[in-house]
Structure formats: structure tokens, C-alpha cells
Amino acid sequence: MANSPNLRVAVIGGGPGGYAAAFLAADLGMKVTLIDPEVNPGGVCLYRGCIPSKSLLHVAKLLEEAEQAKNWGIEFAVPKIDLNKLRGWKEGVVNKLTGGLGQLSKQRKVDFIQGKASFVNSTTLKVSKTGKEKGEENLTFDRIIIATGSRPTVVPSLKLDSPRLMDSTSALDLPDIPKTLLVIGGGYIGLELGSVYATLGTKVTCVEMMSGLLPGADRDLVLPLHKRLEKLFAAILLNTTVKSLKDEKTGIRVTLEGPSVKEKEQVFDRVLMSVGRRPNSEIPGLDQTKAKVNQKGFIEINGQRQTADPTIYAIGDVAGEPMLAHKAMHEGRTAVEAIAGHKVTFEPNAIPAVVFTDPEIAWAGLTETQAKEQGREITIAKFPWAASGRAITIDRPEGLTKLLIDPKTERVLGVGIVGAGAGELIAEGVLAIEMCALAADIGMTIHPHPTLSETMMESAEVFYGQATDIYRPKKS
């Protein structure tokens, strides 16, 4: 129970972190006000991010599987795409989920205000209502949680006032199916949305300034995805930069520079800029409090998610990397428990990351890249999906599951998976890392057959040189 059930708590921002914090605070008996510009909670994730993109990726996967079915002796007619109906499906999913959150707010007696908040001081907010109710009022609280999220980054030198230049938000609106699309940035947002448009029939070119797609992810996990995208996309240009964008009648003229560039100037119907996100920490009046913002634009916090101002907390994208919805939700709960007087700190051993392309890529805990940077001794146990009965039955043998193991203690330090449904499989790896499981714990856990989850078990068996479905003796 909270030390003071009558605490008045405000949450600025209704995304996954914000509504998770607000709902737990209400469950603990606090008087909660949730402030967000949208008509219901949900934030970028539900309105313009995770949820609509996964709806479209599901459609893209269906189209890809229909094409792949030719390999199995089944051919479908060329699909007819009703763009209005597709938009309607996506928006229906969003409305269902955000409407549900609105109902949960009412059931929990959370005072949801559609509007924007600015700080008057450490305990007072000026709330500007933008919904059916209009007007401004000052409201005072005992604690305030900032959960204002982030927004797409724009490269200053590539700013262009043109509807043809899209960010992730406008790309998800599906204005049309362009004949050609340039994706600037080979990160997860660019690859996910690029996959959607490519599957719908667009010729997609992806430009990445680094030497590989998904910088930061282990190369052996990225390789199967890269090979598949080479077939799906018109071109993938690595070590390449965009020097300029110019709006013309026929499209956007792009100047490219890089070793793989054959045509330095190309014209694309649309351009998607997906070069990352930046925190929404420019909150009016925040400088009237003791809260501090670092050079990267993140609000500085401690283990309880508390800022330098003892009455103010910050969670989610605005409070630091990684910018992930599930991380924000757990931070929100940590902040509320701290406000309630519980002994708590946010210190996960693993925060999973998932790229919802096809194949999916997921990882948690220590990565091979990080281990090399730290000079850390690890043993890597890999199980190729080409030896998985389930992977072969669904014609997806390109996958891979690997465990990063401490050779002395045999503790699982990290997990990486690439393949169909990797995002669903990674949770077992996260649990193993959090529970300090040994490779033997995973190997001795009976997994159902035939499933892709068995690849976790067999990866552990590889470590001991005892994998049933491959022969790879343990190194002495």
C-alpha cells in the first residue's frame, strides 16, 4: 500500500509509460490526473508507432507468404489492394486499443485531461485543455511524472517543405503506394516501413551511412534479414550518405554519395527519413524546477526515475535510451512504486529489443558486439534453424538462435534470435538472463516438439556438445 493513498499525482503524457504509471498509481489509491493531447491514452506507440506499424507488417507478411506459396505448389491470383480499406483496418486496430485505454481510465477513476501541460513550478502545472472542454487552469500536485516521449529526428541539412518527404508518422498514414521510395536510414523504423511499402508494390531503395543495416545489432543476426531484403528492395546502399534533397514536379531529386552509388542523382516519388528519434524534453517551464536536461536532450534521473527535483520523475523515451515502449512501462511502474514509498529501483539485467521485419530479429542482455568492445570472455552457442523441424515445415530455415554464455560459470549472459517469430521467442531468453539461469537450466527444460522454441534448448545443448539435431562437439 502507498504511504499516503491520497497523494495527488500528475502524469504528463499518455503513452505506454504514462498510462502504465497512471493506472498503477490509481490502483494504489492515489488521486491521478493524466494529461495528453489525444482523445484517449495511447501515445505515439498506439497512435503513430508500434501498433499501426505492426498492423501493416502483418499485412505485408501475408502478401509475402502468398508469394512464397508458389514454392509449395500453391498459386494465388495477383492481390488487389484497397488502400482505403487497408487504412481503415489499421485505424480500426488503433481505435479499439486506444478506446479500451479510455475505458480503463474511467474504470480506475483517473482524471484524464485532453490537453497540454507546462510547469509553473515544481508542484504546479498550467494545463491547456484542447478537447471538448477548452481553457486553462493551474493544478497543484504532490508528485509529477514526465512521460512526454520522443519524436522523429530530422537532419537539418535535409529539411524540405514537401508532402513527398515523410517521417514515420506520415508514412504510416499510407497516403498512396508510390512507384519509388527512398528510405534514409537502415535502422528498425526504416526497414519495417520499407518492408511494408515494398510488399505493397513500391520499388524501395534503402540508404545507410554505416557499413551494415541495423548498426549495433550482431552481424550474424542481421545477415539473414539483409539477404531477404536484397530480394525485396530495389537496392540497399551501405556506406552511403544523402547530400541533398530537392523538390521537383516529378518527385524529390536526391543526391547520393557512396562507393555503391551508380547514379549520384536520382528522383524518387517519395522519401522516408528514418534516422532516429529525439526526446520531447522541451517542456515549457521545466527550467522553473530543479530537473536537469543533459546534452543529448534526456532528462536526468536516478534509479527510482526521480529527477534532480524530488517532486518530479521522468520515464520512457524522454529519460534515456533505449527508446522502447516496454522499457517505458516498467519505468512507469518503478516511479509509482517509489512514490508510494516502496523500496524499488529500475535495474533490469536485460531489456529485449525486437525488429519486426521478416525475418524478425530479437536480442536481450549482452550482445556479441558489446562483449568484444568490453574485452569480455564469452562462449557463443549457436543453433541453425536449418536443423529445426518446425522451421523447415514452415519453409523458414534461414533463422538462427544463439546464447552468449560465461565459460566459467555457464551463466546465460545474452540471447540473440533471427527468424520467423523471433519477437515472441525472445521472452524466454530475457527470463533466463533475469533469473541468472545456466545453460544447463535451459537445456534441461523440456520444450514442446516441433516448435521454434526448441532452438533455445538446442542452443544450450550445443554449448555442451550434445545437441540432438546437429553434430558439433564441445571444444575442450
Secondary structure as UniProt FT lines:
FT   TURN            5..6
FT   STRAND          8..12
FT   HELIX           16..27
FT   TURN            28..29
FT   STRAND          31..36
FT   HELIX           43..48
FT   HELIX           50..68
FT   HELIX           69..72
FT   HELIX           83..107
FT   TURN            108..109
FT   STRAND          111..119
FT   STRAND          124..130
FT   STRAND          134..140
FT   STRAND          143..146
FT   STRAND          150..152
FT   HELIX           156..158
FT   TURN            163..164
FT   STRAND          165..166
FT   HELIX           168..172
FT   STRAND          180..184
FT   HELIX           188..200
FT   STRAND          203..207
FT   TURN            215..216
FT   HELIX           219..232
FT   STRAND          235..237
FT   STRAND          241..248
FT   TURN            249..250
FT   STRAND          251..257
FT   TURN            259..260
FT   STRAND          265..268
FT   STRAND          270..273
FT   STRAND          277..279
FT   TURN            284..285
FT   HELIX           286..288
FT   TURN            295..296
FT   TURN            303..304
FT   TURN            310..311
FT   STRAND          312..314
FT   HELIX           316..319
FT   HELIX           325..339
FT   TURN            340..341
FT   STRAND          353..355
FT   STRAND          360..365
FT   HELIX           368..374
FT   STRAND          379..384
FT   HELIX           385..387
FT   HELIX           389..393
FT   TURN            394..395
FT   TURN            397..398
FT   STRAND          400..405
FT   TURN            407..409
FT   STRAND          411..419
FT   TURN            420..421
FT   HELIX           422..434
FT   TURN            435..436
FT   HELIX           439..443
FT   TURN            452..453
FT   HELIX           454..463
FT   TURN            464..465
//
